[in-house]
């Protein structure tokens, strides 16, 4: 049985927004999570493991696995599956471990 008859791209939204991923402008469906929006484009890995550099991307889509960590508008450690996409959002791959800011330390 041919697989092309089993799979088809769904109309995701009536409204779309523009975001930027790694400096490349993307048109993505509005009113979806950032992880879902990124998955609509074949971007490959959106993060690298802090332990061994292994590539990763959204997996569970509900905030449990942390495979969807990205940097959003300069803020590291953002779970893309828990963030709603908004117009003008600037997203970068999270590469390795990021510093945690505790009590305002590290704001130099």
VMD Tcl script that draws the C-alpha trace (Angstrom):
set ca {
  {0.00 0.00 0.00}
  {1.49 3.40 -0.93}
  {2.16 5.60 2.10}
  {1.44 8.91 0.36}
  {-2.28 8.16 0.66}
  {-1.96 7.63 4.44}
  {-0.34 10.94 5.32}
  {-1.29 14.47 4.44}
  {-0.37 17.87 5.88}
  {-3.17 19.33 7.95}
  {-4.26 22.95 7.72}
  {-2.85 24.10 11.07}
  {-4.28 27.57 11.37}
  {-6.11 30.39 9.68}
  {-3.69 32.91 11.16}
  {0.11 32.89 10.98}
  {2.88 34.95 12.63}
  {6.49 35.67 11.80}
  {9.26 34.50 14.13}
  {13.00 34.17 13.70}
  {14.92 30.93 14.26}
  {18.73 31.14 14.22}
  {18.43 34.34 12.20}
  {16.10 32.83 9.58}
  {12.57 34.26 9.34}
  {9.81 31.64 9.63}
  {6.08 31.88 9.12}
  {4.40 29.68 11.72}
  {0.83 29.00 12.84}
  {-0.43 31.39 15.52}
  {-1.97 30.08 18.73}
  {0.22 26.97 19.00}
  {3.20 26.17 21.20}
  {6.63 27.21 20.01}
  {7.63 23.53 19.85}
  {4.68 22.73 17.55}
  {5.48 25.75 15.40}
  {9.13 24.71 15.05}
  {8.11 21.16 14.18}
  {6.13 22.46 11.18}
  {9.52 23.35 9.64}
  {12.18 20.69 9.07}
  {14.78 22.29 11.37}
  {16.32 19.16 12.83}
  {17.68 19.44 16.36}
  {16.70 22.50 18.36}
  {19.07 21.83 21.29}
  {22.27 20.07 22.29}
  {22.58 18.06 25.49}
  {24.50 19.71 28.32}
  {26.09 16.34 29.14}
  {27.37 15.02 25.83}
  {26.28 17.42 23.06}
  {23.67 14.96 21.75}
  {21.13 16.71 19.50}
  {17.52 16.86 20.64}
  {14.14 18.28 19.72}
  {10.60 18.38 21.10}
  {9.47 14.95 22.24}
  {6.74 14.76 24.89}
  {5.07 18.13 24.07}
  {3.88 18.52 27.70}
  {6.85 19.83 29.68}
  {8.17 16.58 31.12}
  {11.23 15.61 29.07}
  {13.04 18.99 28.59}
  {14.13 17.94 25.07}
  {12.62 21.13 23.63}
  {14.86 23.63 25.49}
  {15.63 26.70 23.38}
  {16.72 30.28 23.88}
  {13.85 32.76 23.37}
  {14.54 36.48 23.05}
  {17.87 36.02 24.86}
  {16.41 33.92 27.71}
  {17.98 30.44 27.93}
  {16.38 27.24 29.26}
  {12.92 27.89 27.78}
  {10.70 24.85 27.26}
  {9.31 25.45 23.78}
  {6.35 23.13 24.36}
  {5.09 25.36 27.20}
  {5.44 28.71 25.40}
  {2.83 30.06 23.02}
  {4.30 31.49 19.83}
  {4.06 35.27 19.41}
  {4.83 37.65 16.57}
  {8.49 38.69 16.37}
  {9.81 36.03 18.75}
  {13.57 35.41 18.29}
  {14.56 31.79 18.92}
  {17.98 30.15 18.97}
  {19.13 26.58 19.53}
  {20.19 25.89 23.10}
  {23.75 24.63 22.94}
  {24.89 22.82 26.08}
  {24.33 23.98 29.64}
  {23.30 27.53 30.41}
  {24.00 29.48 33.57}
  {21.18 29.89 36.03}
  {20.75 33.39 37.41}
  {20.12 33.15 41.14}
  {19.27 36.25 43.14}
  {20.41 38.60 40.38}
  {23.95 37.19 40.26}
  {25.55 37.02 36.85}
  {23.68 40.01 35.38}
  {26.86 41.66 34.09}
}
mol new
graphics top color blue
foreach p $ca { graphics top sphere $p radius 0.5 }
foreach p [lrange $ca 0 end-1] q [lrange $ca 1 end] { graphics top cylinder $p $q radius 0.2 }
display resetview
